[in-house]
């Protein structure tokens, strides 16, 4: 599932950057891609937890095994 999401977003952002070559949008897309690829796994996990649980309210926050 992660591969499908990464490929879908990557192809879309790459096409977006290619259409807007040498613009601020191209630079922003390239910086975002470089940031995403260099971010460690625990950072992705924290960002996804924040987004899906606190912003979208789709997942419980701090659910323990209790």
N, CA, C and O atoms as a Tripos MOL2 file, in Angstrom:
@<TRIPOS>MOLECULE
protein
  264   263    66     0     0
PROTEIN
NO_CHARGES

@<TRIPOS>ATOM
      1 N           0.8230   -1.1810    0.0000 N.3       1 UNK1
      2 CA          0.0000    0.0000    0.0000 C.3       1 UNK1
      3 C           0.8720    1.2520    0.0000 C.2       1 UNK1
      4 O           0.5770    2.2200   -0.7020 O.2       1 UNK1
      5 N           1.9390    1.2310    0.7840 N.am      2 UNK2
      6 CA          2.8290    2.3930    0.8390 C.3       2 UNK2
      7 C           3.4820    2.6430   -0.5160 C.2       2 UNK2
      8 O           3.6630    3.7900   -0.9250 O.2       2 UNK2
      9 N           3.8340    1.5600   -1.2080 N.am      3 UNK3
     10 CA          4.4310    1.7030   -2.5340 C.3       3 UNK3
     11 C           3.4540    2.3510   -3.5080 C.2       3 UNK3
     12 O           3.8420    3.2210   -4.2880 O.2       3 UNK3
     13 N           2.2080    1.9420   -3.4690 N.am      4 UNK4
     14 CA          1.2000    2.5030   -4.3700 C.3       4 UNK4
     15 C           0.9910    3.9820   -4.0860 C.2       4 UNK4
     16 O           0.8980    4.7860   -5.0130 O.2       4 UNK4
     17 N           0.9150    4.3440   -2.8160 N.am      5 UNK5
     18 CA          0.7470    5.7530   -2.4560 C.3       5 UNK5
     19 C           1.9640    6.5660   -2.8760 C.2       5 UNK5
     20 O           1.8240    7.6480   -3.4460 O.2       5 UNK5
     21 N           3.1460    6.0540   -2.6000 N.am      6 UNK6
     22 CA          4.3720    6.7800   -2.9470 C.3       6 UNK6
     23 C           4.5060    6.9620   -4.4530 C.2       6 UNK6
     24 O           4.8790    8.0390   -4.9180 O.2       6 UNK6
     25 N           4.2060    5.9280   -5.2100 N.am      7 UNK7
     26 CA          4.2990    6.0360   -6.6640 C.3       7 UNK7
     27 C           3.2470    6.9870   -7.2200 C.2       7 UNK7
     28 O           3.5410    7.7710   -8.1230 O.2       7 UNK7
     29 N           2.0450    6.9310   -6.7040 N.am      8 UNK8
     30 CA          0.9830    7.8170   -7.1830 C.3       8 UNK8
     31 C           1.3270    9.2760   -6.9200 C.2       8 UNK8
     32 O           1.2280   10.1160   -7.8150 O.2       8 UNK8
     33 N           1.7220    9.5650   -5.7160 N.am      9 UNK9
     34 CA          2.0680   10.9460   -5.3640 C.3       9 UNK9
     35 C           3.3260   11.3770   -6.0980 C.2       9 UNK9
     36 O           3.4000   12.5080   -6.5770 O.2       9 UNK9
     37 N           4.3040   10.5070   -6.1960 N.am     10 UNK10
     38 CA          5.5560   10.8450   -6.8650 C.3      10 UNK10
     39 C           5.3770   11.1460   -8.3360 C.2      10 UNK10
     40 O           5.9700   12.0940   -8.8510 O.2      10 UNK10
     41 N           4.5750   10.3620   -9.0140 N.am     11 UNK11
     42 CA          4.3280   10.6030  -10.4350 C.3      11 UNK11
     43 C           3.5750   11.9130  -10.6240 C.2      11 UNK11
     44 O           3.8960   12.6880  -11.5250 O.2      11 UNK11
     45 N           2.5750   12.1660   -9.7820 N.am     12 UNK12
     46 CA          1.8060   13.4000   -9.8870 C.3      12 UNK12
     47 C           2.6790   14.6260   -9.6310 C.2      12 UNK12
     48 O           2.6260   15.5940  -10.3900 O.2      12 UNK12
     49 N           3.4760   14.5910   -8.5710 N.am     13 UNK13
     50 CA          4.3460   15.7300   -8.2530 C.3      13 UNK13
     51 C           5.4220   15.9030   -9.3180 C.2      13 UNK13
     52 O           5.7640   17.0340   -9.6650 O.2      13 UNK13
     53 N           5.9580   14.8140   -9.8400 N.am     14 UNK14
     54 CA          6.9530   14.9060  -10.9010 C.3      14 UNK14
     55 C           6.3860   15.5250  -12.1670 C.2      14 UNK14
     56 O           7.0430   16.3550  -12.7960 O.2      14 UNK14
     57 N           5.1870   15.1400  -12.5470 N.am     15 UNK15
     58 CA          4.5340   15.7320  -13.7200 C.3      15 UNK15
     59 C           4.2240   17.2050  -13.4820 C.2      15 UNK15
     60 O           4.3870   18.0320  -14.3790 O.2      15 UNK15
     61 N           3.7800   17.5300  -12.2750 N.am     16 UNK16
     62 CA          3.4990   18.9180  -11.9030 C.3      16 UNK16
     63 C           4.7540   19.7730  -12.0260 C.2      16 UNK16
     64 O           4.7070   20.8780  -12.5650 O.2      16 UNK16
     65 N           5.8790   19.2590  -11.5240 N.am     17 UNK17
     66 CA          7.1420   19.9940  -11.5870 C.3      17 UNK17
     67 C           7.6400   20.1090  -13.0260 C.2      17 UNK17
     68 O           8.2230   21.1280  -13.3960 O.2      17 UNK17
     69 N           7.4190   19.0870  -13.8350 N.am     18 UNK18
     70 CA          7.8840   19.1220  -15.2200 C.3      18 UNK18
     71 C           7.1150   20.1410  -16.0500 C.2      18 UNK18
     72 O           7.6870   20.8080  -16.9120 O.2      18 UNK18
     73 N           5.8200   20.2570  -15.7890 N.am     19 UNK19
     74 CA          5.0060   21.2220  -16.5330 C.3      19 UNK19
     75 C           5.3880   22.6500  -16.1470 C.2      19 UNK19
     76 O           5.3490   23.5480  -16.9890 O.2      19 UNK19
     77 N           5.7510   22.8640  -14.9020 N.am     20 UNK20
     78 CA          6.1050   24.2000  -14.4100 C.3      20 UNK20
     79 C           7.6160   24.3230  -14.1990 C.2      20 UNK20
     80 O           8.0750   24.7460  -13.1390 O.2      20 UNK20
     81 N           8.3660   23.9490  -15.2140 N.am     21 UNK21
     82 CA          9.8320   23.9270  -15.1500 C.3      21 UNK21
     83 C          10.3940   25.3220  -14.8650 C.2      21 UNK21
     84 O           9.9570   26.3090  -15.4570 O.2      21 UNK21
     85 N          11.3720   25.3910  -13.9490 N.am     22 UNK22
     86 CA         12.0620   26.6290  -13.5620 C.3      22 UNK22
     87 C          11.1300   27.6860  -12.9860 C.2      22 UNK22
     88 O          11.3070   28.8730  -13.2570 O.2      22 UNK22
     89 N          10.1530   27.2820  -12.2060 N.am     23 UNK23
     90 CA          9.2780   28.2100  -11.4990 C.3      23 UNK23
     91 C           9.3550   27.9060  -10.0030 C.2      23 UNK23
     92 O          10.0060   26.9510   -9.5800 O.2      23 UNK23
     93 N           8.6840   28.7290   -9.2230 N.am     24 UNK24
     94 CA          8.6590   28.5030   -7.7760 C.3      24 UNK24
     95 C           7.9550   27.1840   -7.4410 C.2      24 UNK24
     96 O           8.3360   26.4980   -6.4930 O.2      24 UNK24
     97 N           6.9290   26.8330   -8.2210 N.am     25 UNK25
     98 CA          6.2150   25.5760   -7.9830 C.3      25 UNK25
     99 C           7.1370   24.3760   -8.2120 C.2      25 UNK25
    100 O           7.0740   23.3940   -7.4730 O.2      25 UNK25
    101 N           7.9850   24.4580   -9.2260 N.am     26 UNK26
    102 CA          8.9530   23.3930   -9.5090 C.3      26 UNK26
    103 C           9.9370   23.2600   -8.3520 C.2      26 UNK26
    104 O          10.2270   22.1510   -7.9010 O.2      26 UNK26
    105 N          10.4420   24.3740   -7.8820 N.am     27 UNK27
    106 CA         11.3930   24.3610   -6.7670 C.3      27 UNK27
    107 C          10.7430   23.8050   -5.5060 C.2      27 UNK27
    108 O          11.3530   23.0100   -4.7900 O.2      27 UNK27
    109 N           9.5200   24.2130   -5.2340 N.am     28 UNK28
    110 CA          8.8080   23.7200   -4.0520 C.3      28 UNK28
    111 C           8.5520   22.2150   -4.1470 C.2      28 UNK28
    112 O           8.6960   21.4990   -3.1560 O.2      28 UNK28
    113 N           8.1790   21.7390   -5.3200 N.am     29 UNK29
    114 CA          7.9500   20.3030   -5.5040 C.3      29 UNK29
    115 C           9.2400   19.5210   -5.2930 C.2      29 UNK29
    116 O           9.2250   18.4650   -4.6600 O.2      29 UNK29
    117 N          10.3470   20.0200   -5.8100 N.am     30 UNK30
    118 CA         11.6350   19.3390   -5.6570 C.3      30 UNK30
    119 C          12.1020   19.3530   -4.1990 C.2      30 UNK30
    120 O          12.6290   18.3540   -3.7100 O.2      30 UNK30
    121 N          11.9130   20.4750   -3.5050 N.am     31 UNK31
    122 CA         12.2870   20.5380   -2.0880 C.3      31 UNK31
    123 C          11.4150   19.6050   -1.2490 C.2      31 UNK31
    124 O          11.9110   18.9400   -0.3390 O.2      31 UNK31
    125 N          10.1290   19.5570   -1.5520 N.am     32 UNK32
    126 CA          9.2320   18.6490   -0.8350 C.3      32 UNK32
    127 C           9.6160   17.1950   -1.0460 C.2      32 UNK32
    128 O           9.5870   16.3960   -0.1100 O.2      32 UNK32
    129 N           9.9730   16.8570   -2.2690 N.am     33 UNK33
    130 CA         10.4010   15.4910   -2.5590 C.3      33 UNK33
    131 C          11.7040   15.1390   -1.8490 C.2      33 UNK33
    132 O          11.8500   14.0420   -1.3120 O.2      33 UNK33
    133 N          12.6500   16.0790   -1.8510 N.am     34 UNK34
    134 CA         13.9220   15.8380   -1.1680 C.3      34 UNK34
    135 C          13.7090   15.6880    0.3400 C.2      34 UNK34
    136 O          14.3490   14.8530    0.9800 O.2      34 UNK34
    137 N          12.8130   16.4950    0.9020 N.am     35 UNK35
    138 CA         12.5140   16.3990    2.3280 C.3      35 UNK35
    139 C          11.8560   15.0560    2.6580 C.2      35 UNK35
    140 O          12.2160   14.4070    3.6400 O.2      35 UNK35
    141 N          10.8980   14.6480    1.8360 N.am     36 UNK36
    142 CA         10.1770   13.3970    2.0930 C.3      36 UNK36
    143 C          11.0970   12.1860    1.9830 C.2      36 UNK36
    144 O          10.9680   11.2420    2.7630 O.2      36 UNK36
    145 N          12.0170   12.1990    1.0320 N.am     37 UNK37
    146 CA         12.8920   11.0420    0.8350 C.3      37 UNK37
    147 C          13.9610   10.9630    1.9310 C.2      37 UNK37
    148 O          14.4270    9.8720    2.2610 O.2      37 UNK37
    149 N          14.3510   12.1120    2.4940 N.am     38 UNK38
    150 CA         15.4170   12.1050    3.4930 C.3      38 UNK38
    151 C          14.8920   12.0290    4.9270 C.2      38 UNK38
    152 O          15.6800   11.8910    5.8630 O.2      38 UNK38
    153 N          13.5920   12.1170    5.1090 N.am     39 UNK39
    154 CA         12.9980   12.0600    6.4450 C.3      39 UNK39
    155 C          13.0010   10.6160    6.9410 C.2      39 UNK39
    156 O          12.5970    9.7140    6.2070 O.2      39 UNK39
    157 N          13.4450   10.3850    8.1650 N.am     40 UNK40
    158 CA         13.4560    9.0080    8.6800 C.3      40 UNK40
    159 C          12.0370    8.4740    8.9140 C.2      40 UNK40
    160 O          11.0720    9.2350    8.9800 O.2      40 UNK40
    161 N          11.9430    7.1730    9.0340 N.am     41 UNK41
    162 CA         10.6440    6.5050    9.1690 C.3      41 UNK41
    163 C           9.8660    6.9950   10.3850 C.2      41 UNK41
    164 O           8.6500    7.1700   10.3030 O.2      41 UNK41
    165 N          10.5380    7.2200   11.5070 N.am     42 UNK42
    166 CA          9.8080    7.6690   12.6880 C.3      42 UNK42
    167 C           9.2290    9.0600   12.4950 C.2      42 UNK42
    168 O           8.2240    9.4030   13.1190 O.2      42 UNK42
    169 N           9.8390    9.8540   11.6520 N.am     43 UNK43
    170 CA          9.2880   11.1740   11.3410 C.3      43 UNK43
    171 C           8.0300   11.0660   10.5000 C.2      43 UNK43
    172 O           7.0610   11.7890   10.7300 O.2      43 UNK43
    173 N           8.0400   10.1570    9.5170 N.am     44 UNK44
    174 CA          6.8380    9.9190    8.7180 C.3      44 UNK44
    175 C           5.7130    9.4050    9.5990 C.2      44 UNK44
    176 O           4.5610    9.8130    9.4530 O.2      44 UNK44
    177 N           6.0510    8.5170   10.5030 N.am     45 UNK45
    178 CA          5.0430    7.9480   11.4000 C.3      45 UNK45
    179 C           4.4070    9.0470   12.2550 C.2      45 UNK45
    180 O           3.1890    9.0700   12.4320 O.2      45 UNK45
    181 N           5.2170    9.9410   12.7770 N.am     46 UNK46
    182 CA          4.6930   11.0170   13.6160 C.3      46 UNK46
    183 C           3.8070   11.9600   12.7990 C.2      46 UNK46
    184 O           2.7410   12.3630   13.2640 O.2      46 UNK46
    185 N           4.2360   12.3100   11.5940 N.am     47 UNK47
    186 CA          3.4410   13.2020   10.7430 C.3      47 UNK47
    187 C           2.1200   12.5500   10.3450 C.2      47 UNK47
    188 O           1.0780   13.2070   10.3510 O.2      47 UNK47
    189 N           2.1540   11.2830   10.0050 N.am     48 UNK48
    190 CA          0.9210   10.5860    9.6260 C.3      48 UNK48
    191 C          -0.0070   10.4380   10.8200 C.2      48 UNK48
    192 O          -1.2200   10.5800   10.6710 O.2      48 UNK48
    193 N           0.5320   10.1580   11.9970 N.am     49 UNK49
    194 CA         -0.2990   10.0580   13.2040 C.3      49 UNK49
    195 C          -0.9920   11.3780   13.4870 C.2      49 UNK49
    196 O          -2.1890   11.4100   13.7750 O.2      49 UNK49
    197 N          -0.2540   12.4470   13.4060 N.am     50 UNK50
    198 CA         -0.8130   13.7740   13.6550 C.3      50 UNK50
    199 C          -1.9220   14.0840   12.6420 C.2      50 UNK50
    200 O          -3.0050   14.5360   13.0150 O.2      50 UNK50
    201 N          -1.6420   13.8400   11.3710 N.am     51 UNK51
    202 CA         -2.5970   14.1910   10.3250 C.3      51 UNK51
    203 C          -3.8660   13.3560   10.4020 C.2      51 UNK51
    204 O          -4.9690   13.9030   10.3960 O.2      51 UNK51
    205 N          -3.7210   12.0260   10.4740 N.am     52 UNK52
    206 CA         -4.8910   11.1610   10.4290 C.3      52 UNK52
    207 C          -5.6780   11.1350   11.7330 C.2      52 UNK52
    208 O          -6.8900   10.9210   11.7100 O.2      52 UNK52
    209 N          -5.0130   11.3490   12.8780 N.am     53 UNK53
    210 CA         -5.7600   11.2840   14.1310 C.3      53 UNK53
    211 C          -6.2240   12.6480   14.6160 C.2      53 UNK53
    212 O          -7.3670   12.7810   15.0550 O.2      53 UNK53
    213 N          -5.3830   13.6540   14.5490 N.am     54 UNK54
    214 CA         -5.7740   14.9550   15.0870 C.3      54 UNK54
    215 C          -6.4630   15.8480   14.0610 C.2      54 UNK54
    216 O          -7.4040   16.5640   14.4050 O.2      54 UNK54
    217 N          -6.0260   15.8180   12.8430 N.am     55 UNK55
    218 CA         -6.6240   16.6950   11.8270 C.3      55 UNK55
    219 C          -7.8620   16.0770   11.1740 C.2      55 UNK55
    220 O          -8.8640   16.7680   10.9840 O.2      55 UNK55
    221 N          -7.8100   14.7990   10.8310 N.am     56 UNK56
    222 CA         -8.9320   14.1540   10.1630 C.3      56 UNK56
    223 C          -9.8420   13.3780   11.1010 C.2      56 UNK56
    224 O         -10.9480   12.9990   10.7130 O.2      56 UNK56
    225 N          -9.3980   13.1380   12.3240 N.am     57 UNK57
    226 CA        -10.1500   12.3670   13.3260 C.3      57 UNK57
    227 C         -10.5530   10.9880   12.8210 C.2      57 UNK57
    228 O         -11.6600   10.5230   13.0940 O.2      57 UNK57
    229 N          -9.6660   10.3380   12.0910 N.am     58 UNK58
    230 CA         -9.9360    9.0030   11.5700 C.3      58 UNK58
    231 C          -9.3840    7.9050   12.4780 C.2      58 UNK58
    232 O          -9.8920    6.7840   12.4640 O.2      58 UNK58
    233 N          -8.3720    8.2060   13.2500 N.am     59 UNK59
    234 CA         -7.7380    7.2090   14.1130 C.3      59 UNK59
    235 C          -7.7620    7.6950   15.5530 C.2      59 UNK59
    236 O          -7.7490    8.9010   15.7960 O.2      59 UNK59
    237 N          -7.7980    6.7710   16.5150 N.am     60 UNK60
    238 CA         -7.7740    7.1910   17.9140 C.3      60 UNK60
    239 C          -6.3860    7.7060   18.3020 C.2      60 UNK60
    240 O          -5.3680    7.2540   17.7790 O.2      60 UNK60
    241 N          -6.3740    8.6460   19.2170 N.am     61 UNK61
    242 CA         -5.1080    9.2080   19.6870 C.3      61 UNK61
    243 C          -4.7310    8.5320   20.9910 C.2      61 UNK61
    244 O          -5.5190    8.5200   21.9360 O.2      61 UNK61
    245 N          -3.5260    7.9670   21.0530 N.am     62 UNK62
    246 CA         -3.0070    7.3850   22.2800 C.3      62 UNK62
    247 C          -3.7430    6.1520   22.7560 C.2      62 UNK62
    248 O          -3.8310    5.9150   23.9600 O.2      62 UNK62
    249 N          -4.2670    5.3720   21.8500 N.am     63 UNK63
    250 CA         -4.9590    4.1430   22.2500 C.3      63 UNK63
    251 C          -3.9290    3.1290   22.7250 C.2      63 UNK63
    252 O          -3.0310    2.7400   21.9780 O.2      63 UNK63
    253 N          -4.0680    2.7150   23.9550 N.am     64 UNK64
    254 CA         -3.1300    1.7620   24.5220 C.3      64 UNK64
    255 C          -3.6970    0.3460   24.5170 C.2      64 UNK64
    256 O          -4.7950    0.1040   24.0170 O.2      64 UNK64
    257 N          -2.9440   -0.5680   25.0720 N.am     65 UNK65
    258 CA         -3.3760   -1.9700   25.1380 C.3      65 UNK65
    259 C          -4.0830   -2.2550   26.4510 C.2      65 UNK65
    260 O          -4.1350   -3.4010   26.8980 O.2      65 UNK65
    261 N          -4.6250   -1.2200   27.0670 N.am     66 UNK66
    262 CA         -5.1590   -1.3680   28.3880 C.3      66 UNK66
    263 C          -6.4920   -1.8770   28.5130 C.2      66 UNK66
    264 O          -6.9950   -2.0220   29.6270 O.2      66 UNK66
@<TRIPOS>BOND
     1     1     2 1
     2     2     3 1
     3     3     4 2
     4     3     5 am
     5     5     6 1
     6     6     7 1
     7     7     8 2
     8     7     9 am
     9     9    10 1
    10    10    11 1
    11    11    12 2
    12    11    13 am
    13    13    14 1
    14    14    15 1
    15    15    16 2
    16    15    17 am
    17    17    18 1
    18    18    19 1
    19    19    20 2
    20    19    21 am
    21    21    22 1
    22    22    23 1
    23    23    24 2
    24    23    25 am
    25    25    26 1
    26    26    27 1
    27    27    28 2
    28    27    29 am
    29    29    30 1
    30    30    31 1
    31    31    32 2
    32    31    33 am
    33    33    34 1
    34    34    35 1
    35    35    36 2
    36    35    37 am
    37    37    38 1
    38    38    39 1
    39    39    40 2
    40    39    41 am
    41    41    42 1
    42    42    43 1
    43    43    44 2
    44    43    45 am
    45    45    46 1
    46    46    47 1
    47    47    48 2
    48    47    49 am
    49    49    50 1
    50    50    51 1
    51    51    52 2
    52    51    53 am
    53    53    54 1
    54    54    55 1
    55    55    56 2
    56    55    57 am
    57    57    58 1
    58    58    59 1
    59    59    60 2
    60    59    61 am
    61    61    62 1
    62    62    63 1
    63    63    64 2
    64    63    65 am
    65    65    66 1
    66    66    67 1
    67    67    68 2
    68    67    69 am
    69    69    70 1
    70    70    71 1
    71    71    72 2
    72    71    73 am
    73    73    74 1
    74    74    75 1
    75    75    76 2
    76    75    77 am
    77    77    78 1
    78    78    79 1
    79    79    80 2
    80    79    81 am
    81    81    82 1
    82    82    83 1
    83    83    84 2
    84    83    85 am
    85    85    86 1
    86    86    87 1
    87    87    88 2
    88    87    89 am
    89    89    90 1
    90    90    91 1
    91    91    92 2
    92    91    93 am
    93    93    94 1
    94    94    95 1
    95    95    96 2
    96    95    97 am
    97    97    98 1
    98    98    99 1
    99    99   100 2
   100    99   101 am
   101   101   102 1
   102   102   103 1
   103   103   104 2
   104   103   105 am
   105   105   106 1
   106   106   107 1
   107   107   108 2
   108   107   109 am
   109   109   110 1
   110   110   111 1
   111   111   112 2
   112   111   113 am
   113   113   114 1
   114   114   115 1
   115   115   116 2
   116   115   117 am
   117   117   118 1
   118   118   119 1
   119   119   120 2
   120   119   121 am
   121   121   122 1
   122   122   123 1
   123   123   124 2
   124   123   125 am
   125   125   126 1
   126   126   127 1
   127   127   128 2
   128   127   129 am
   129   129   130 1
   130   130   131 1
   131   131   132 2
   132   131   133 am
   133   133   134 1
   134   134   135 1
   135   135   136 2
   136   135   137 am
   137   137   138 1
   138   138   139 1
   139   139   140 2
   140   139   141 am
   141   141   142 1
   142   142   143 1
   143   143   144 2
   144   143   145 am
   145   145   146 1
   146   146   147 1
   147   147   148 2
   148   147   149 am
   149   149   150 1
   150   150   151 1
   151   151   152 2
   152   151   153 am
   153   153   154 1
   154   154   155 1
   155   155   156 2
   156   155   157 am
   157   157   158 1
   158   158   159 1
   159   159   160 2
   160   159   161 am
   161   161   162 1
   162   162   163 1
   163   163   164 2
   164   163   165 am
   165   165   166 1
   166   166   167 1
   167   167   168 2
   168   167   169 am
   169   169   170 1
   170   170   171 1
   171   171   172 2
   172   171   173 am
   173   173   174 1
   174   174   175 1
   175   175   176 2
   176   175   177 am
   177   177   178 1
   178   178   179 1
   179   179   180 2
   180   179   181 am
   181   181   182 1
   182   182   183 1
   183   183   184 2
   184   183   185 am
   185   185   186 1
   186   186   187 1
   187   187   188 2
   188   187   189 am
   189   189   190 1
   190   190   191 1
   191   191   192 2
   192   191   193 am
   193   193   194 1
   194   194   195 1
   195   195   196 2
   196   195   197 am
   197   197   198 1
   198   198   199 1
   199   199   200 2
   200   199   201 am
   201   201   202 1
   202   202   203 1
   203   203   204 2
   204   203   205 am
   205   205   206 1
   206   206   207 1
   207   207   208 2
   208   207   209 am
   209   209   210 1
   210   210   211 1
   211   211   212 2
   212   211   213 am
   213   213   214 1
   214   214   215 1
   215   215   216 2
   216   215   217 am
   217   217   218 1
   218   218   219 1
   219   219   220 2
   220   219   221 am
   221   221   222 1
   222   222   223 1
   223   223   224 2
   224   223   225 am
   225   225   226 1
   226   226   227 1
   227   227   228 2
   228   227   229 am
   229   229   230 1
   230   230   231 1
   231   231   232 2
   232   231   233 am
   233   233   234 1
   234   234   235 1
   235   235   236 2
   236   235   237 am
   237   237   238 1
   238   238   239 1
   239   239   240 2
   240   239   241 am
   241   241   242 1
   242   242   243 1
   243   243   244 2
   244   243   245 am
   245   245   246 1
   246   246   247 1
   247   247   248 2
   248   247   249 am
   249   249   250 1
   250   250   251 1
   251   251   252 2
   252   251   253 am
   253   253   254 1
   254   254   255 1
   255   255   256 2
   256   255   257 am
   257   257   258 1
   258   258   259 1
   259   259   260 2
   260   259   261 am
   261   261   262 1
   262   262   263 1
   263   263   264 2
@<TRIPOS>SUBSTRUCTURE
     1 UNK1         2 RESIDUE 1 A UNK
     2 UNK2         6 RESIDUE 1 A UNK
     3 UNK3        10 RESIDUE 1 A UNK
     4 UNK4        14 RESIDUE 1 A UNK
     5 UNK5        18 RESIDUE 1 A UNK
     6 UNK6        22 RESIDUE 1 A UNK
     7 UNK7        26 RESIDUE 1 A UNK
     8 UNK8        30 RESIDUE 1 A UNK
     9 UNK9        34 RESIDUE 1 A UNK
    10 UNK10       38 RESIDUE 1 A UNK
    11 UNK11       42 RESIDUE 1 A UNK
    12 UNK12       46 RESIDUE 1 A UNK
    13 UNK13       50 RESIDUE 1 A UNK
    14 UNK14       54 RESIDUE 1 A UNK
    15 UNK15       58 RESIDUE 1 A UNK
    16 UNK16       62 RESIDUE 1 A UNK
    17 UNK17       66 RESIDUE 1 A UNK
    18 UNK18       70 RESIDUE 1 A UNK
    19 UNK19       74 RESIDUE 1 A UNK
    20 UNK20       78 RESIDUE 1 A UNK
    21 UNK21       82 RESIDUE 1 A UNK
    22 UNK22       86 RESIDUE 1 A UNK
    23 UNK23       90 RESIDUE 1 A UNK
    24 UNK24       94 RESIDUE 1 A UNK
    25 UNK25       98 RESIDUE 1 A UNK
    26 UNK26      102 RESIDUE 1 A UNK
    27 UNK27      106 RESIDUE 1 A UNK
    28 UNK28      110 RESIDUE 1 A UNK
    29 UNK29      114 RESIDUE 1 A UNK
    30 UNK30      118 RESIDUE 1 A UNK
    31 UNK31      122 RESIDUE 1 A UNK
    32 UNK32      126 RESIDUE 1 A UNK
    33 UNK33      130 RESIDUE 1 A UNK
    34 UNK34      134 RESIDUE 1 A UNK
    35 UNK35      138 RESIDUE 1 A UNK
    36 UNK36      142 RESIDUE 1 A UNK
    37 UNK37      146 RESIDUE 1 A UNK
    38 UNK38      150 RESIDUE 1 A UNK
    39 UNK39      154 RESIDUE 1 A UNK
    40 UNK40      158 RESIDUE 1 A UNK
    41 UNK41      162 RESIDUE 1 A UNK
    42 UNK42      166 RESIDUE 1 A UNK
    43 UNK43      170 RESIDUE 1 A UNK
    44 UNK44      174 RESIDUE 1 A UNK
    45 UNK45      178 RESIDUE 1 A UNK
    46 UNK46      182 RESIDUE 1 A UNK
    47 UNK47      186 RESIDUE 1 A UNK
    48 UNK48      190 RESIDUE 1 A UNK
    49 UNK49      194 RESIDUE 1 A UNK
    50 UNK50      198 RESIDUE 1 A UNK
    51 UNK51      202 RESIDUE 1 A UNK
    52 UNK52      206 RESIDUE 1 A UNK
    53 UNK53      210 RESIDUE 1 A UNK
    54 UNK54      214 RESIDUE 1 A UNK
    55 UNK55      218 RESIDUE 1 A UNK
    56 UNK56      222 RESIDUE 1 A UNK
    57 UNK57      226 RESIDUE 1 A UNK
    58 UNK58      230 RESIDUE 1 A UNK
    59 UNK59      234 RESIDUE 1 A UNK
    60 UNK60      238 RESIDUE 1 A UNK
    61 UNK61      242 RESIDUE 1 A UNK
    62 UNK62      246 RESIDUE 1 A UNK
    63 UNK63      250 RESIDUE 1 A UNK
    64 UNK64      254 RESIDUE 1 A UNK
    65 UNK65      258 RESIDUE 1 A UNK
    66 UNK66      262 RESIDUE 1 A UNK
